Amino acid sequence: MTDAWLGLVSSGESVPRAVAAHLAETTIVRSEYLYRAAGAAPQTPRGAQAVRTHLRRAAAQVPGPLWYRTSDFEEREIATLDGHGPVELVENPILSRRGARRALAFPDEYLAELVTVDALSDELPDLRVLVSYVGDADEFRRLRDLAAQAGVIRPTGCMIETPAALESAHEIVSLGAERLVVGLQDLAMNFLGAHRGSVAHDRTHPGLMRRVHDLLASSPVPVVVANPASPRHAAELRDAGAARVAVTYADLAHGYGVPADALVDRHLVRQLSSRTSAELSRLATARAR
């Protein structure tokens, strides 16, 4: 795979120059990891400062487009952040109010994120906004309209992570999306009804790939595919018409030409996930008393 096709799915890691040489852009900044690292919700000064700090660093380290993705927490994770809003605990956290649905339920949180990004738009001209975990075209329209009414930067990218979003991708484009990003981890989970990491969670499933390839062939705007199953799968998606193929920071060491020791923050996601899990356990114990 040529470097021109490779994008980064960032969770707040630092990108040394030797690593940046392999990348064409930062395809996704997974903002929830920035807030989790800061221990603060998007609407707090500390949360906003964490985003500003990372976006400036990311723009300096990796030239090219820089796509901030609005936060996509499992709702229970929000309870671990200072200054958080209401939290509804459900039996299956992965199906809680995530991404777009959380943003529509609590628009002040969503708009706080956009205000933070908007304030950097003159300083960072390649900065764009991508909305997360969109259920369908109507959710994208409502998020677009909220931004327009508030007079802040509007989303011009849309994650495709549910079968309904995949089905309505062309309508999402007609509503103003200039880029679609297929998130294969969640899309495979929702398409197949299988948890990540399970045997049935197959990002190369023929039925799923047929629909993704149809989108690549028919979309009037660039389509990026994030989190392929392997470098070979990434190359197949590139050859099928993906504008970019994006992988996580840690995955760059697995067949993409980047030595593991060059990835100075390769354990960051694991560390943050462990910290969040510990805090969730503490909160669960406190509720049980």
DRENZA-904583 format. One record per residue (C-alpha): y, x, z; residue in three letters. Coordinates in steps of 0.001 Angstrom, whole numbers, padded with zeros to 6 digits, always signed. Last residue first. Example, Ala and Ser with C-alpha at 12.3 -4.5 7.8 and 13.67 -1.06 7.14 Angstrom:
% DRENZA-904583
-001060+013670+007140ser/-004500+012300+007800ala/
***
This chain:
% DRENZA-904583
+000087-024020+048479arg/-001152-024559+044942ala/+002321-024196+043414arg/+002743-020718+044959ala/-000632-019597+043627thr/+000300-020797+040136ala/+003631-018948+040348leu/+001904-015701+041346arg/-000649-016083+038567ser/+002145-016675+036053leu/+003908-013543+037320glu/+000772-011458+036855ala/+000254-012844+033356ser/+003873-012045+032450thr/+003486-008454+033631arg/+000239-008029+031744ser/+001817-009441+028579ser/+004778-007102+028935leu/+002508-004079+029324gln/+000287-005088+026410arg/+003335-005627+024205val/+004798-002240+025164leu/+001640-000150+024613his/+002646+001173+021172arg/+006103+002170+022411asp/+006036+005820+021263val/+004374+005023+017968leu/+004266+008553+016558ala/+001145+009263+018639asp/-000702+006544+016744ala/-000192+008271+013406pro/+001344+005984+010751val/-000434+005660+007411gly/-000996+001929+007319tyr/-004697+001954+008169gly/-004592+001129+011849his/-001608+003003+013302ala/+000882+000456+011947leu/-001042-002136+013965asp/+000840-001151+017139ala/+004215-002041+015618tyr/+003024-005374+014300thr/+002457-005989+010620val/+004507-007441+007787ala/+003577-007971+004147val/+006598-008382+001937arg/+007507-010365-001168ala/+003948-011691-001238ala/+002820-012161-004843gly/-000973-012131-004962ala/-000968-008326-005181asp/+000860-008141-001863arg/-001624-010565-000335leu/-004548-008473-001560glu/-002916-005314-000216ala/-002489-006919+003195ala/-006141-008002+003195his/-007150-004406+002537arg/-004844-003221+005315pro/-006584-005679+007650ser/-006399-009269+008943ala/-002836-009830+007778pro/-000179-010265+010474asn/+002841-011558+008583ala/+003048-012855+005025val/+006468-012952+003378val/+007414-015565+000801val/+010505-015055-001324pro/+012138-018232-002657val/+011118-020569-005507pro/+007628-020896-004004ser/+004832-021682-006480ser/+002555-018648-006691ala/+002907-017485-003092leu/+002479-021079-001906leu/-000741-021495-003878asp/-001942-018156-002498his/-001398-019452+001042val/-003320-022634+000243arg/-006272-020756-001239arg/-006151-018279+001632met/-006629-021048+004186leu/-009578-022538+002347gly/-011154-019112+001807pro/-010826-018009+005459his/-009153-014590+005496thr/-007282-015123+008777arg/-010585-016058+010440asp/-010350-017417+013987his/-013941-018727+014150ala/-015234-015657+015998val/-012559-016088+018658ser/-009694-013637+019002gly/-007027-016251+018473arg/-008224-019720+019368his/-009831-021841+016679ala/-008814-025206+015247gly/-009204-023815+011730leu/-005775-024597+010314phe/-004021-024349+013677asn/-005499-020974+014613met/-005226-019669+011053ala/-001550-020665+010956leu/-000954-019121+014373asp/-002215-015658+013440gln/-001261-015895+009767leu/+002457-016285+010281gly/+003658-017188+006791val/+007321-016269+006528val/+009428-018351+004172leu/+012777-017093+002908arg/+015950-018737+001623glu/+015495-021925+003638ala/+018262-024357+002740gly/+016909-027902+002921leu/+015272-027612-000515ser/+013301-024647+000834val/+011966-026786+003682ile/+010972-029404+001099glu/+008999-026752-000767his/+007243-025699+002439ala/+006198-029257+003379ser/+002415-028730+003294glu/+002712-025282+004866leu/+004887-026734+007619ala/+002325-029471+008223ala/-000529-026921+008286pro/+001309-025049+011042thr/+002602-021483+011129glu/+005120-021284+008292ile/+008125-019547+009866met/+011460-020455+008341cys/+014352-018298+007188gly/+017985-019199+006525thr/+018818-020252+010083pro/+022483-021071+010611arg/+025027-018755+012178ile/+027332-020740+014438val/+029704-023663+013906gly/+028054-025886+016522ala/+027575-028715+014022gln/+026123-026289+011476ala/+023687-024821+013996ala/+022469-028259+015071leu/+022154-029267+011402asp/+019854-026366+010572arg/+017689-027153+013606leu/+017464-030800+012535arg/+016576-029851+008967arg/+013859-027430+010109phe/+012332-030118+012323glu/+012387-032580+009414asp/+010649-030063+007154ala/+007596-029761+009410asp/+006261-028343+012668gly/+008384-025217+012829val/+006904-022483+014993tyr/+009903-020178+014849ser/+013260-020227+013098val/+014372-017115+011220leu/+017942-015890+011565val/+019559-013095+009533arg/+021143-009705+010275leu/+021881-007526+007230asp/+025651-007618+007886pro/+025320-006132+011398leu/+028838-005804+012839glu/+030057-009007+011194asp/+026943-010949+012257ser/+026860-009605+015815leu/+028586-012563+017514ala/+026388-014907+015481asp/+023275-013445+017085val/+024427-014263+020622thr/+025738-017679+019568val/+022420-018392+017836leu/+020437-017657+020986glu/+022726-019864+023076ala/+022319-022572+020430leu/+018565-022637+020972tyr/+018887-022808+024761glu/+021540-025550+024542asp/+019281-027435+022113pro/+016689-028200+024795phe/+014162-030619+023251ala/+015021-029490+019723leu/+014680-025814+020607ala/+011407-026431+022475arg/+010092-028212+019406arg/+011273-025466+017071ala/+009491-022701+018985gly/+006930-024058+021391arg/+006601-027290+023335arg/+003063-026796+024657ser/+000074-026471+022325leu/-000659-022832+023219ile/-000396-023844+026874pro/-003444-026166+026697asn/-003492-028306+029855glu/+000265-028811+029885val/+003050-027535+032143leu/+006512-028857+031333glu/+009335-026439+032046val/+012996-027279+032451pro/+015517-024469+031856gly/+015245-020811+032807his/+017898-018845+034687gly/+015560-016010+035629asp/+012417-015927+033505leu/+008815-016485+034679thr/+009067-020257+034146ala/+009638-019623+030439ile/+006072-018349+030174glu/+004738-021859+030951arg/+006328-023104+027730glu/+004349-020756+025523glu/+007356-018983+024193phe/+008577-018829+020610asp/+012166-017598+020673ser/+014316-017675+017574thr/+013274-015031+015095arg/+015877-012361+014347tyr/+015399-011017+010825trp/+016838-007593+010027leu/+017086-006813+006318pro/+017351-003149+005356gly/+017560+000082+007306pro/+015212+000601+010281val/+016575+002640+013206gln/+020257+001652+013284ala/+019592-002044+012710ala/+016865-002022+015367ala/+019157-000345+017896arg/+021912-002896+017370arg/+019395-005730+017501leu/+017858-004368+020703his/+021081-004081+022669thr/+022405-007445+021556arg/+019137-009170+022459val/+018957-007620+025924ala/+022618-008524+026494gln/+021929-012179+025705ala/+019092-012302+028229gly/+021233-010656+030903arg/+024127-013050+030259pro/+021807-016057+030626thr/+021170-018742+027987gln/+018236-016867+026451pro/+016284-016717+029740ala/+015973-013534+031803ala/+013209-011148+032831gly/+014767-008514+030557ala/+011388-007557+029083ala/+010483-011257+028845arg/+013745-011989+027058tyr/+013139-009226+024536leu/+009528-010349+024109tyr/+010675-013894+023364glu/+012844-012481+020592ser/+009994-011620+018266arg/+012143-009664+015820val/+010478-010467+012510ile/+010681-008810+009094thr/+012322-005571+010182thr/+012722-003922+006805glu/+011252-001623+004160ala/+009105+000405+006533leu/+007108+003632+006193his/+010114+005916+006728ala/+010867+003964+009907ala/+007812+005568+011517val/+009023+009137+011005ala/+012523+008086+012104arg/+011288+006781+015440pro/+011128+002987+015900val/+011788+001789+019463ser/+009824-001317+020384glu/+011390-004714+021055gly/+008561-006966+019915ser/+008910-006088+016247ser/+006916-007404+013306val/+007728-004673+010805leu/+007745-004931+007029gly/+005691-003117+004421leu/+006074-003729+000691trp/+008377-000812-000092ala/+006059+001490+001881asp/+003451+001311-000857thr/+000000+000000+000000met/
***
